[in-house]
Amino acid sequence: MDRPLQISFRQMEPSEALETIIRERVDRLKKFHTHIVGARVVVEVPHHAPDSGKNALKLTAEIDVAGRPRIVVKSEEPRHDSKSTPTIIVGRVFESVERRLEDIAKTQGGSGKRGRTANNAATDAT
């Protein structure tokens, strides 16, 4: 990546464990596309539940790929369903990002490691 990863925590204390998971998932994105320029992830608690010990989370990932529109994926845990672990929400967001990067790699003719190869493109043309 040309720009360093940005991770922001809003309306909550920063979590070293959550930051580590996010960094690992962003590192994995390199397998899906080779031209990732930058990434920004925002983790926030959109609704505070003062009487409950657990708050719902919202996660937004913005991934910049050279020559492509920014990929933005959001996931918000429903307030009444705040039983999920943060790892599940991170996984949900990054699985969606991975699918989008795979689609981009396929349309670009193999820019990503899982994209189409020149041999596949040649056989498709016949």
Z-matrix of the N, CA and C atoms (Angstrom, degrees):
N
C 1 1.449
C 2 1.527 1 108.73
N 3 1.315 2 114.09 1 140.90
C 4 1.457 3 119.84 2 178.89
C 5 1.526 4 112.12 3 -75.62
N 6 1.326 5 116.07 4 -35.57
C 7 1.459 6 121.43 5 179.44
C 8 1.527 7 109.12 6 -110.03
N 9 1.332 8 117.09 7 146.14
C 10 1.469 9 118.62 8 179.82
C 11 1.532 10 111.50 9 -69.27
N 12 1.297 11 115.47 10 152.35
C 13 1.462 12 122.63 11 176.73
C 14 1.527 13 109.62 12 -62.12
N 15 1.332 14 116.05 13 134.94
C 16 1.461 15 121.73 14 175.42
C 17 1.529 16 108.45 15 -112.10
N 18 1.327 17 116.05 16 125.21
C 19 1.461 18 121.29 17 176.65
C 20 1.524 19 107.28 18 -122.85
N 21 1.331 20 116.30 19 124.92
C 22 1.464 21 121.73 20 -180.00
C 23 1.517 22 109.83 21 -121.51
N 24 1.324 23 115.58 22 141.84
C 25 1.462 24 122.48 23 174.03
C 26 1.512 25 107.54 24 -115.30
N 27 1.321 26 116.81 25 126.39
C 28 1.467 27 121.78 26 -179.10
C 29 1.516 28 110.11 27 -118.87
N 30 1.301 29 114.74 28 136.54
C 31 1.461 30 122.78 29 177.57
C 32 1.521 31 112.22 30 57.52
N 33 1.323 32 115.86 31 28.33
C 34 1.464 33 121.08 32 178.13
C 35 1.520 34 108.80 33 -159.82
N 36 1.303 35 115.95 34 161.84
C 37 1.455 36 121.15 35 176.29
C 38 1.533 37 109.18 36 -75.71
N 39 1.326 38 117.88 37 141.69
C 40 1.470 39 119.54 38 176.08
C 41 1.521 40 110.73 39 -59.73
N 42 1.318 41 114.74 40 144.54
C 43 1.457 42 121.01 41 -179.64
C 44 1.524 43 108.83 42 -119.11
N 45 1.320 44 115.50 43 116.35
C 46 1.457 45 120.33 44 179.79
C 47 1.532 46 111.08 45 -63.10
N 48 1.325 47 116.53 46 -39.92
C 49 1.466 48 120.81 47 -179.82
C 50 1.524 49 110.90 48 -63.99
N 51 1.329 50 116.32 49 -45.09
C 52 1.458 51 120.70 50 179.75
C 53 1.533 52 110.79 51 -66.16
N 54 1.320 53 116.51 52 -38.79
C 55 1.463 54 120.50 53 177.75
C 56 1.527 55 110.97 54 -62.90
N 57 1.314 56 117.48 55 -39.60
C 58 1.474 57 121.50 56 178.08
C 59 1.526 58 110.83 57 -63.12
N 60 1.325 59 116.77 58 -43.66
C 61 1.471 60 120.95 59 179.10
C 62 1.531 61 110.29 60 -62.38
N 63 1.321 62 116.48 61 -43.82
C 64 1.465 63 120.77 62 -179.74
C 65 1.526 64 110.22 63 -63.24
N 66 1.333 65 117.79 64 -44.77
C 67 1.471 66 120.87 65 179.10
C 68 1.527 67 111.31 66 -59.97
N 69 1.329 68 117.10 67 -41.49
C 70 1.466 69 120.96 68 178.37
C 71 1.522 70 111.03 69 -63.03
N 72 1.329 71 116.65 70 -42.51
C 73 1.469 72 119.84 71 -179.57
C 74 1.528 73 111.53 72 -67.47
N 75 1.326 74 117.66 73 -38.28
C 76 1.470 75 120.00 74 177.37
C 77 1.527 76 109.72 75 -65.78
N 78 1.331 77 118.03 76 -40.24
C 79 1.472 78 120.85 77 177.23
C 80 1.527 79 111.17 78 -60.13
N 81 1.321 80 117.00 79 -36.93
C 82 1.473 81 121.34 80 179.17
C 83 1.520 82 112.88 81 -65.93
N 84 1.337 83 117.32 82 -24.31
C 85 1.466 84 120.54 83 -177.69
C 86 1.520 85 112.01 84 -62.23
N 87 1.319 86 117.73 85 -23.95
C 88 1.464 87 121.31 86 -179.89
C 89 1.530 88 111.34 87 -61.63
N 90 1.329 89 117.26 88 -23.66
C 91 1.466 90 120.97 89 176.89
C 92 1.525 91 111.69 90 -70.98
N 93 1.316 92 116.82 91 -22.86
C 94 1.454 93 120.97 92 -174.48
C 95 1.520 94 113.67 93 -96.88
N 96 1.335 95 116.81 94 -22.88
C 97 1.465 96 120.18 95 177.13
C 98 1.524 97 108.36 96 -158.77
N 99 1.316 98 116.27 97 136.90
C 100 1.459 99 120.75 98 -174.26
C 101 1.525 100 114.50 99 -89.85
N 102 1.323 101 118.65 100 -8.57
C 103 1.459 102 121.06 101 -175.79
C 104 1.529 103 113.35 102 -115.49
N 105 1.323 104 117.10 103 42.75
C 106 1.458 105 120.80 104 176.18
C 107 1.528 106 107.58 105 -77.60
N 108 1.324 107 115.89 106 125.03
C 109 1.462 108 121.59 107 -175.19
C 110 1.528 109 111.33 108 -92.69
N 111 1.323 110 117.56 109 -38.30
C 112 1.458 111 120.90 110 -177.89
C 113 1.512 112 111.62 111 -165.09
N 114 1.331 113 115.18 112 165.70
C 115 1.460 114 120.54 113 179.39
C 116 1.524 115 109.57 114 -148.48
N 117 1.331 116 114.19 115 143.91
C 118 1.461 117 121.62 116 177.43
C 119 1.522 118 107.37 117 -136.76
N 120 1.329 119 116.28 118 132.69
C 121 1.461 120 121.32 119 179.96
C 122 1.533 121 108.06 120 -128.75
N 123 1.325 122 115.55 121 130.58
C 124 1.464 123 121.50 122 177.97
C 125 1.525 124 108.07 123 -117.87
N 126 1.322 125 115.54 124 125.34
C 127 1.460 126 122.27 125 176.30
C 128 1.519 127 106.14 126 -113.20
N 129 1.337 128 116.48 127 127.80
C 130 1.459 129 118.43 128 -178.66
C 131 1.518 130 111.85 129 -145.82
N 132 1.303 131 114.06 130 161.07
C 133 1.458 132 122.41 131 172.65
C 134 1.522 133 105.42 132 -106.77
N 135 1.338 134 117.70 133 100.49
C 136 1.462 135 119.59 134 -175.59
C 137 1.527 136 114.15 135 -73.16
N 138 1.320 137 117.18 136 -26.51
C 139 1.465 138 121.33 137 -177.14
C 140 1.523 139 108.29 138 -132.08
N 141 1.296 140 116.59 139 119.33
C 142 1.460 141 120.11 140 176.60
C 143 1.516 142 109.34 141 -86.99
N 144 1.304 143 115.45 142 132.48
C 145 1.458 144 121.20 143 176.34
C 146 1.531 145 107.58 144 -110.29
N 147 1.326 146 117.27 145 94.33
C 148 1.469 147 119.81 146 -173.24
C 149 1.523 148 114.15 147 -62.21
N 150 1.321 149 117.54 148 -30.30
C 151 1.462 150 119.77 149 -177.75
C 152 1.527 151 112.76 150 -88.86
N 153 1.308 152 117.09 151 -8.50
C 154 1.458 153 121.25 152 -178.72
C 155 1.521 154 109.21 153 -110.75
N 156 1.301 155 116.15 154 148.42
C 157 1.455 156 120.05 155 178.63
C 158 1.508 157 113.32 156 -81.07
N 159 1.324 158 117.67 157 -11.49
C 160 1.460 159 121.05 158 -175.67
C 161 1.520 160 110.31 159 -120.79
N 162 1.328 161 115.94 160 133.76
C 163 1.460 162 121.65 161 178.97
C 164 1.520 163 109.69 162 -113.35
N 165 1.321 164 115.28 163 148.31
C 166 1.458 165 120.38 164 176.34
C 167 1.523 166 109.28 165 -69.54
N 168 1.342 167 116.01 166 152.16
C 169 1.455 168 121.62 167 179.36
C 170 1.514 169 111.44 168 -114.01
N 171 1.311 170 115.02 169 151.12
C 172 1.458 171 122.42 170 172.21
C 173 1.524 172 106.67 171 -127.52
N 174 1.315 173 116.79 172 133.97
C 175 1.452 174 121.20 173 -179.91
C 176 1.522 175 109.03 174 -127.93
N 177 1.323 176 116.56 175 131.94
C 178 1.454 177 122.55 176 177.41
C 179 1.516 178 108.28 177 -124.80
N 180 1.329 179 116.67 178 127.81
C 181 1.469 180 121.69 179 176.14
C 182 1.519 181 108.27 180 -117.16
N 183 1.325 182 115.80 181 130.51
C 184 1.462 183 122.56 182 176.44
C 185 1.520 184 107.11 183 -120.31
N 186 1.330 185 115.98 184 119.74
C 187 1.458 186 121.44 185 -177.03
C 188 1.521 187 108.40 186 -119.16
N 189 1.324 188 116.09 187 127.32
C 190 1.459 189 121.64 188 178.55
C 191 1.524 190 109.34 189 -102.10
N 192 1.328 191 115.13 190 125.53
C 193 1.464 192 122.54 191 177.87
C 194 1.529 193 106.80 192 -116.60
N 195 1.317 194 116.51 193 135.34
C 196 1.464 195 121.22 194 -177.69
C 197 1.523 196 110.94 195 -55.16
N 198 1.334 197 115.44 196 127.77
C 199 1.456 198 121.44 197 175.81
C 200 1.518 199 115.46 198 74.57
N 201 1.321 200 118.01 199 10.81
C 202 1.469 201 121.88 200 -177.94
C 203 1.519 202 110.19 201 -128.93
N 204 1.331 203 118.08 202 157.16
C 205 1.471 204 119.74 203 173.73
C 206 1.533 205 109.89 204 -64.45
N 207 1.303 206 116.23 205 152.36
C 208 1.463 207 121.73 206 179.32
C 209 1.529 208 109.83 207 -61.01
N 210 1.314 209 115.60 208 138.26
C 211 1.463 210 122.17 209 174.69
C 212 1.525 211 106.59 210 -91.43
N 213 1.330 212 116.72 211 124.47
C 214 1.463 213 121.55 212 178.65
C 215 1.525 214 107.76 213 -125.28
N 216 1.322 215 115.78 214 122.87
C 217 1.461 216 121.29 215 178.33
C 218 1.521 217 107.67 216 -128.04
N 219 1.334 218 115.31 217 130.75
C 220 1.462 219 121.33 218 -179.99
C 221 1.521 220 109.35 219 -124.64
N 222 1.325 221 114.71 220 147.08
C 223 1.453 222 120.18 221 172.78
C 224 1.518 223 107.65 222 -144.74
N 225 1.309 224 114.47 223 129.10
C 226 1.457 225 119.45 224 178.44
C 227 1.512 226 108.31 225 -124.45
N 228 1.282 227 114.76 226 128.27
C 229 1.446 228 121.18 227 177.79
C 230 1.527 229 108.24 228 -75.45
N 231 1.334 230 117.91 229 128.81
C 232 1.466 231 118.81 230 177.57
C 233 1.530 232 110.76 231 -57.71
N 234 1.307 233 115.47 232 141.40
C 235 1.463 234 120.15 233 -175.40
C 236 1.531 235 112.06 234 -57.72
N 237 1.312 236 116.94 235 -38.85
C 238 1.465 237 120.34 236 -178.60
C 239 1.525 238 112.55 237 -76.83
N 240 1.328 239 116.78 238 -9.92
C 241 1.468 240 121.09 239 -176.12
C 242 1.522 241 110.60 240 -118.24
N 243 1.309 242 117.41 241 42.68
C 244 1.461 243 120.07 242 -176.57
C 245 1.527 244 111.83 243 -84.46
N 246 1.324 245 115.64 244 38.99
C 247 1.461 246 121.29 245 179.22
C 248 1.529 247 111.32 246 -93.86
N 249 1.324 248 116.77 247 -15.06
C 250 1.456 249 120.70 248 -179.34
C 251 1.517 250 109.98 249 -68.27
N 252 1.321 251 114.84 250 154.24
C 253 1.457 252 118.80 251 174.49
C 254 1.522 253 108.27 252 -86.17
N 255 1.310 254 117.88 253 155.10
C 256 1.467 255 120.09 254 177.04
C 257 1.525 256 112.46 255 -57.25
N 258 1.314 257 116.91 256 -29.99
C 259 1.470 258 120.87 257 179.53
C 260 1.523 259 111.07 258 -60.88
N 261 1.311 260 117.75 259 -37.19
C 262 1.460 261 121.67 260 -179.93
C 263 1.527 262 110.36 261 -65.30
N 264 1.317 263 116.53 262 -42.97
C 265 1.464 264 120.58 263 -179.92
C 266 1.520 265 110.56 264 -66.14
N 267 1.331 266 117.18 265 -42.97
C 268 1.474 267 120.85 266 177.20
C 269 1.519 268 109.46 267 -60.82
N 270 1.318 269 117.22 268 -44.68
C 271 1.468 270 120.92 269 179.14
C 272 1.512 271 112.10 270 -60.55
N 273 1.317 272 117.08 271 -43.52
C 274 1.466 273 121.78 272 -179.62
C 275 1.529 274 110.74 273 -60.52
N 276 1.325 275 116.71 274 -45.66
C 277 1.466 276 120.93 275 -178.76
C 278 1.528 277 110.63 276 -65.68
N 279 1.312 278 117.09 277 -47.85
C 280 1.459 279 119.23 278 -175.25
C 281 1.522 280 113.08 279 -73.25
N 282 1.313 281 118.55 280 -26.84
C 283 1.467 282 119.67 281 172.95
C 284 1.524 283 109.98 282 -64.84
N 285 1.312 284 116.83 283 -38.62
C 286 1.459 285 120.65 284 177.00
C 287 1.529 286 110.90 285 -66.65
N 288 1.324 287 117.33 286 -42.13
C 289 1.470 288 120.88 287 176.68
C 290 1.526 289 110.23 288 -60.71
N 291 1.321 290 117.04 289 -43.55
C 292 1.468 291 120.92 290 179.93
C 293 1.522 292 111.32 291 -60.21
N 294 1.330 293 117.07 292 -42.99
C 295 1.469 294 119.95 293 178.65
C 296 1.529 295 110.84 294 -62.42
N 297 1.320 296 116.79 295 -41.28
C 298 1.468 297 119.85 296 179.29
C 299 1.525 298 111.14 297 -66.09
N 300 1.329 299 117.09 298 -40.24
C 301 1.468 300 119.94 299 177.85
C 302 1.526 301 111.18 300 -65.09
N 303 1.328 302 117.15 301 -38.55
C 304 1.467 303 120.34 302 175.97
C 305 1.516 304 110.71 303 -61.91
N 306 1.326 305 117.44 304 -42.65
C 307 1.465 306 121.03 305 178.33
C 308 1.520 307 110.97 306 -61.91
N 309 1.322 308 117.25 307 -43.11
C 310 1.460 309 120.98 308 178.52
C 311 1.524 310 110.31 309 -62.77
N 312 1.322 311 116.72 310 -44.28
C 313 1.462 312 120.64 311 -179.58
C 314 1.532 313 111.09 312 -61.91
N 315 1.326 314 116.49 313 -38.61
C 316 1.468 315 119.86 314 178.81
C 317 1.518 316 111.45 315 -66.10
N 318 1.333 317 117.31 316 -41.78
C 319 1.460 318 119.66 317 -178.90
C 320 1.517 319 112.33 318 -72.53
N 321 1.337 320 117.05 319 -22.72
C 322 1.459 321 120.26 320 178.37
C 323 1.524 322 111.80 321 -89.30
N 324 1.310 323 117.19 322 3.27
C 325 1.460 324 120.33 323 176.18
C 326 1.506 325 114.78 324 75.36
N 327 1.332 326 117.00 325 37.74
C 328 1.455 327 118.84 326 171.32
C 329 1.505 328 115.50 327 103.77
N 330 1.316 329 119.93 328 21.46
C 331 1.459 330 121.37 329 178.39
C 332 1.524 331 111.72 330 -66.36
N 333 1.314 332 116.75 331 -27.96
C 334 1.457 333 120.52 332 178.11
C 335 1.506 334 109.22 333 -98.29
N 336 1.310 335 117.34 334 161.94
C 337 1.452 336 120.67 335 -177.36
C 338 1.520 337 112.51 336 -65.42
N 339 1.336 338 116.72 337 -24.22
C 340 1.458 339 120.01 338 179.34
C 341 1.521 340 111.48 339 -100.81
N 342 1.319 341 116.51 340 6.72
C 343 1.462 342 120.59 341 -179.80
C 344 1.515 343 111.36 342 -77.81
N 345 1.317 344 115.90 343 -176.59
C 346 1.451 345 121.27 344 -179.87
C 347 1.511 346 109.94 345 -72.37
N 348 1.301 347 115.86 346 145.40
C 349 1.459 348 120.63 347 176.76
C 350 1.517 349 108.85 348 -94.35
N 351 1.307 350 116.51 349 169.39
C 352 1.466 351 120.82 350 178.73
C 353 1.524 352 109.94 351 -62.81
N 354 1.337 353 118.11 352 -35.31
C 355 1.473 354 120.59 353 178.39
C 356 1.521 355 110.91 354 -64.62
N 357 1.322 356 118.02 355 -41.97
C 358 1.462 357 120.62 356 177.86
C 359 1.504 358 111.09 357 -63.42
N 360 1.327 359 117.52 358 -40.97
C 361 1.452 360 121.74 359 -179.99
C 362 1.534 361 110.06 360 -64.37
N 363 1.322 362 117.02 361 -38.54
C 364 1.459 363 120.82 362 -179.50
C 365 1.519 364 110.63 363 -68.22
N 366 1.330 365 118.30 364 -40.00
C 367 1.467 366 120.22 365 -179.61
C 368 1.528 367 110.53 366 -72.55
N 369 1.332 368 117.69 367 -29.43
C 370 1.469 369 119.95 368 177.35
C 371 1.526 370 110.86 369 -67.96
N 372 1.324 371 117.32 370 -30.44
C 373 1.467 372 121.13 371 -176.99
C 374 1.520 373 112.03 372 -75.30
N 375 1.321 374 117.81 373 -20.61
C 376 1.475 375 119.55 374 -178.45
C 377 1.491 376 113.82 375 -84.40
